[in-house]
Amino acid sequence: MVRIPQPRFFTKALDTMFAQPELRSCTVYVSDKMRVTATRLFRSDRRNTRESLMVTYGSLNYAGREFVKACKQAGEPLPVRQPQYRWWPKKKKSKK
């Protein structure tokens, strides 16, 4: 049975996404086996009239496990204080 994290972790991820419209996703590490992620489905621009966010929670993937292991070695307590951000990729300039 999957345990649902406390609502404050969902709130932290969503508040960060609403405050920074240029973010793609925000991950909050709850414990060494649980995380909450808020992901923006579409890139925001000036024509947007709505926001589409997807919130997921559950176990960590490989990169998440490596991150938690590095945090433990550095002495960072869990849950990790700062959410981890992912930005939209930069567009490459076309050659003329």
C-alpha positions as CSV (number, residue, x, y, z in Angstrom):
1,M,0.0,0.0,0.0
2,V,1.3,3.4,-1.0
3,R,1.4,6.0,1.8
4,I,0.3,9.5,0.8
5,P,2.7,12.3,1.9
6,Q,1.6,15.2,4.1
7,P,-0.3,18.0,2.2
8,R,2.5,20.5,3.0
9,F,4.8,18.8,0.5
10,F,2.1,19.1,-2.3
11,T,1.6,22.7,-1.3
12,K,5.4,23.4,-1.4
13,A,5.7,22.0,-5.0
14,L,2.6,23.8,-6.3
15,D,3.4,27.2,-4.7
16,T,6.8,27.0,-6.3
17,M,5.4,26.2,-9.8
18,F,2.9,29.1,-9.6
19,A,5.5,31.6,-8.4
20,Q,7.9,30.8,-11.2
21,P,6.2,30.4,-14.6
22,E,9.4,29.5,-16.4
23,L,9.9,26.2,-14.5
24,R,9.2,22.9,-16.1
25,S,9.0,20.8,-12.9
26,C,9.6,21.0,-9.2
27,T,10.5,18.0,-7.1
28,V,10.2,17.9,-3.3
29,Y,12.0,14.9,-1.6
30,V,9.9,13.8,1.3
31,S,12.1,10.9,2.5
32,D,14.7,8.6,1.1
33,K,12.0,6.6,-0.6
34,M,9.3,9.2,-1.4
35,R,9.0,12.3,-3.5
36,V,6.4,14.7,-4.8
37,T,6.7,16.3,-8.2
38,A,4.7,19.0,-9.9
39,T,5.1,19.2,-13.7
40,R,3.9,21.9,-16.1
41,L,2.4,20.3,-19.2
42,F,2.9,23.2,-21.6
43,R,5.5,25.9,-21.8
44,S,4.0,29.2,-20.6
45,D,4.0,32.2,-23.0
46,R,2.1,35.5,-23.2
47,R,-0.9,33.9,-25.0
48,N,-1.6,31.4,-22.1
49,T,-4.9,31.9,-20.4
50,R,-4.7,28.8,-18.2
51,E,-2.2,26.6,-16.3
52,S,-2.0,22.8,-16.6
53,L,0.0,21.1,-13.9
54,M,0.3,17.5,-13.1
55,V,1.2,16.4,-9.6
56,T,2.7,12.9,-8.9
57,Y,4.0,11.2,-5.8
58,G,5.7,7.9,-5.2
59,S,9.0,6.2,-5.1
60,L,12.3,7.6,-6.5
61,N,13.9,6.8,-9.8
62,Y,17.6,6.2,-10.3
63,A,18.6,9.9,-10.4
64,G,16.5,10.6,-7.3
65,R,18.2,7.8,-5.4
66,E,21.6,9.1,-6.3
67,F,20.6,12.7,-5.3
68,V,19.3,11.4,-1.9
69,K,22.6,9.5,-1.4
70,A,24.6,12.6,-2.1
71,C,22.5,14.6,0.3
72,K,23.1,12.1,3.1
73,Q,26.8,12.1,2.4
74,A,26.8,16.0,2.6
75,G,24.8,15.8,5.9
76,E,21.6,17.4,4.5
77,P,18.6,16.2,6.7
78,L,15.6,14.7,5.0
79,P,13.1,16.0,3.9
80,V,15.4,18.2,1.8
81,R,14.7,21.8,2.5
82,Q,14.9,23.3,-1.0
83,P,12.8,21.9,-3.9
84,Q,14.8,20.7,-6.9
85,Y,14.0,22.5,-10.2
86,R,14.0,21.5,-13.8
87,W,13.9,24.2,-16.5
88,W,12.6,24.0,-20.1
89,P,15.4,23.3,-22.6
90,K,17.0,26.2,-24.4
91,K,16.2,26.4,-28.1
92,K,19.2,26.0,-30.4
93,K,19.9,28.8,-32.8
94,S,19.4,27.7,-36.4
95,K,22.3,28.0,-38.9
96,K,21.7,30.2,-41.9
